[in-house]
Amino acid sequence: GSMALFGNRKKKKDSDSVPRLPKTDLALTLATVGLFLANVLLFARAAAYDALAELGVAMVSTAGLIAVCKNFFPVLGRKLSTKESLDKPRNLRKFVDQSWQLVVHCTMTAIEVYLLNDNGWEWWNKPKTVWDMEVRGEACPPALRRLYLAQLAVWFVTAFSHKFVEARHNDYFLMYSHHVATLGLVTLSYFNGWASIGLIILFIHDSSDIVVDVLKMTNYLGLDGSSGTFLAEAFFVVNLITWALARMWFFSRKAIYATLPYWNGTGFGLYPIVLNYFSWGNACRWLLVSLQIMHIWWYYLFLRILYRLTLGSSGHDAGREYEGSSDSEREEEEQPKKLAKSD
């Protein structure tokens, strides 16, 4: 059926601690669909039919990439995984789910580094210069526009996959909210002329997500202290550092601070234009703040995992603090009992 493109398996509600909030779920889904339709209408209104075509191609390409990853990474996962980890099918499934996100984050980071290199890293080193393009009324450069279209495609496919395909983790609603906020931010920043600061924000997110992806994948493979490799623990420590640096320091200092007002020698940010209270620019600011609140909450969850690890919990047990226990986990635990009863 329609789900075959994303992998042939029945969708499972992965965590029994996911709150039952059907109205919130519906609201987030409607917001995602609404943002997709808004992008289509805004591009059509601007007669940017080439951009619409690029967005369509990018979405199909993203779905194709997911299909390729879901065929290749199970083979790799079986070769790298410990026997104990393979004994629980959910681990390989989660590993594969995470694999295509790693490929996307690596690809996007490479493109963003290329664009920042082309800019001489001026937007990164001197955040005030991100507004030069808007002040002069320049159009979004073609290469940066292509990055934005690719990001929109990835985030729309990711949001719909998160809702309809992937197994649900403990942070299902937080992650779904993050997807919607990011889609809103990417859309508003593009059509509001804030693509330059958008490049900085996308680079901070994608580059730091690589470590998170590798951390989760090594954990699903069982490459932790119990197997003698300690790879999951090592990447967990690296993630504590990179997340704090990228999502909490750079995001505040180079993204949020750059969008705060500054005019006539007063203010406390770098944005040189006075905005009306109800403006797209202020909407972008609020979305940035909401993302930062999510970043802080996730870091709190990481610290709780660290606390459990210091108490002697295994990596998998500590990880339940983040993902929650699962329906599939109980099924796997109950299966041997059923077999024993049948003997």
N, C-alpha and C positions, 0 to 999 in steps of 0.2 A: 504494500500500500504506500501511502504518502510518506510513512516513516522509514521505508526501506533505504532511502537515500542517506539517512543518518545512522543506519545500522539495524539489523534485524533482531529486535528483541522487544519484549513487552516492557513498557515503561513501569518502573517501580517507585513507590513513595519511599525513599531511602531512609528517612529518619522519622522515628515515631514521635519525636519532639517538635516536629514542624507544627506550628499553631494552625488550627482550622479557622481560617479567616477568608471565607468565600467572597465577601464583598471587597476586601482589600485586593484579593487575587484578581477579581474581575476589573477593579479600577486600574490596576497596573497593566493588565492586558489591553484594556481600552485605551490607556495612555500610549502604549506601544503602537497600537494600530493607528491611533490618532496622529502620532508623530510621523509615522510612515506616510499617511495620506497628506499631512501638512508638507512634507518634503516634496512629494510628487506635485502638489498644487503650486508650491512656491517656485519650483523649477519650471513648471509649465507656464506660470504667470510671467516669468522672466524670459520665456521662449528659449530656455536652455535645454532643448530636447537632446542635445548631445550628452549633457550631464545625466539626464534621465536614462539614456541608453547605457552610459558607463555604469551607473548605479545598478541597473538590471544585470549587466554582465558581471559586475563585481559580486552581486548576491549569488548568482548561479555558480561563479567560480569558488566562492566561499563554501557553498554547499558541496561542490565537487571535491574541494580540499578535505572537508570533513569525511566524506565517503572514502577517499584514499587513505586518510589516517586511520579510519576504523577498520580498514582491511590490512594495513601494514603493521600497525602498532601491537595488535594481539600476538603476532608472530614474535616481535621483539620482546614483548612483555613475558611471554612464556620462556624465552631463552635467558632473560636476566633475572626473573623472579625466583625467590626461594620456594622450596616445595611446600612449606607451611603456608605461605601466602597464596600459592596456587590452589591449595585445598579449599579455599574460600572464594568461589567464583566472583563475588562482588568486587574483590580487589583488582582483578584483571579488567573488569568492566569499568571501574573508576579510573584505572590507569589509562585506558583507551579514551575515556571521556575527557581526561585532562590533556592527552597528547596533542589533540588538534588545537587546543588553546595555546600550548607551548609553541607550536609551529606558527600560529598567527602572531603571537607576541614577539617572537624572534624576527619574523618578516617585517612587521610594522616598526620595530625598533631600528632595524637596519635602514629602512626607508627614512625614518625620522632623523637618524644620524647623518644620512646623506644630505638631507635638506638643511640641517643645522650646519654641516660642513660647508655647504654651498653659500650659506649666510655668514660664514666665518665665525660661527657661534656668537655673533653679536647679540642676537635676541636673548641668548642664555646668559652671557657675561654682563650685558648692559640691558636689563629688563625694560628700562624706559624706552628703548628704541623699538619695541614691539608696536608702539602706537604711531610710528612715523608713517607707515603705510596708510592707516586710517585717516590721519590728519591731512595727508596729501590727497586723499580720495582715490588711491590707486586700487585697481581690481586685484582680486586674489590671483597670484601667479599660477600658471597651469599645473606645475608639478605639485604645489601645495593643494590645489583643488582636487587633483587625482587622489592624494592621500586622504583628503576629507571624504571623498566618495567611497573609497575603500573602507575607511573606518565606519561610515554609516552602514555599509553593506554588512560588515562583520558584526557590528553591534545589533542590527536588526535580526540577523540570522541567529546570533547568540541569544538574544532575548526570547525569540520564538522557540529556539531549542531548549532553553532553560525552562520555559513554561510547558511545552508539549512533548519533549523527548527525553531530556536528561533526568536521572534519578534525583529526588529532592534531598538536599542536605539540611542540617540544622539551621543554616543561615539562608534558607530559600527566599524569604521575603526581603531580607536585607540585601541579598545579591540582586534580586529582581528590581528592588528600588534603585540600586546602584546602576543597573542597566538602563532604566528609564531616565534617571538623572543624567547619565552620561549621554544618552541619545538626545535629551533636551539641550544639553550644553553644546554638543557638537552641532546640532541644528541651529541653535540661536547664535553661536559664535560665527558660524559660516555666513548666515544671512545678515548678521549685524556688523560684518566687517572686522571681526575679532579673530580671524584665522591664524594670525601670527602668534598670539598668546595661546591659541588652541594647540599649535604645534608643540609648545613647551609642555602644556598639560598632558597631551597624548604621549609625549616622550617619557615624562615622569611615570605615568601609569604603566605603559607597555614594558619599559625596561625593568621596573621593579617587579612586575608580574612574572617575569622569567624565573626568578628565584623561587617564587611561590609555587609555580608549576612544577619545577624540578623537585622541590621539597615534597609536595604531595605525591608525585610519581614514585620517588624512591621509597616513600612510606608504604604505598600500595604494593610495591614489589617486595617489601619485607627486608629492604637493605638497611637495617638499623642495628642497634647494639646486640639484639638477640641473635642476629646472623653473623656477628663479628665484624661487620663492615663499618658501622656507625655513620653511614652516609646521610641517613635521614636526620640524625642529630646534628651533624656538621652543617647541613643546609638550613636546619632550623635556626642555628646560631647566626649564620650568614643572613637569613631573612630578618631576624630581629634587628640587625644593623641596617640593612638596605631599606627595610620598610620605614624605620624611624628617620633615616636620612632623606629618602625620596618622598614618601607620602606625608611626612609630618614637618620636615624642615624645608626642603626645596619647594614642596607644594604651597606651603604658607608664604615662603620668602619670594619665590619667583612667579607664582601664579596668582594667589589671592592678593598679595601686597601690590602687585603690578596693576590690578584692576580697581584698587581703591582710589578715591578722588584726590586730585591735587591740581589746584589752579590758583593763579595770582599769588603764588608763593605761600599758599596756605593748604591745609589738608594733611593727610598722613599716608598717602599712597603715591602712585605714579601716573594715574590716568588724568590726562590734561583737559578733558571736556566735561562741562557741567551737564548732567543728565536729569531729566524729569524723574520724579519718584517712580511713576509707573512707566518703565522703559524696558526694552529688551536687555540693555546693558545691566540694569539692576537685577533682572531675572537671572542673568548669567552669574552675577555675584552671589545671589542666594543659592543657586545650584552648586557653586564652588564650595560655599560654606557647608551645605548639606553633605557633599562628598567628603569634606574634611572630618565631619562628625562621624561618618561611617568608618573612615580610616582609623580614627582614634578608638572606636569600638572594637574593630578587628584587632588592633594592637593589644587592647585589653584582653581579648580572647587568647592571643598568642602568649601573653604573660601568664594567664591561668594555666595554659599548657606547660609552660616553663616551670611553674610552681608544682604541678603534678609530677613532672619529670624529676624534679629535685627530691620529691618524696619517694621516688623509686618506682613510679608507674612505668609500664612499657610505653613505647612510642604509640602503639595502636590504641591502648587504653587512654593515654593522655589526649590523643587526637579526637576521642569522643567528646571532649569538652568543646571542640569546634564543630564537628559534624553531627554529633548525636548518635545514639544507637540506631540500629536499622531493622526494618522488617525482614530484609533478605538475610541479615545476620541471624535472626531468630530462626528463620527457615532452615539455615545451614546447621544450626545447633540442634534443631529438633529432628532433622533427617536421620542421624545415627540412632536416635532413640526409637524412631518408627521402625527402622530396620531391625533393631534389637528385639522389639516386640514381635515382629513378624517371624523371627527365627524360632 
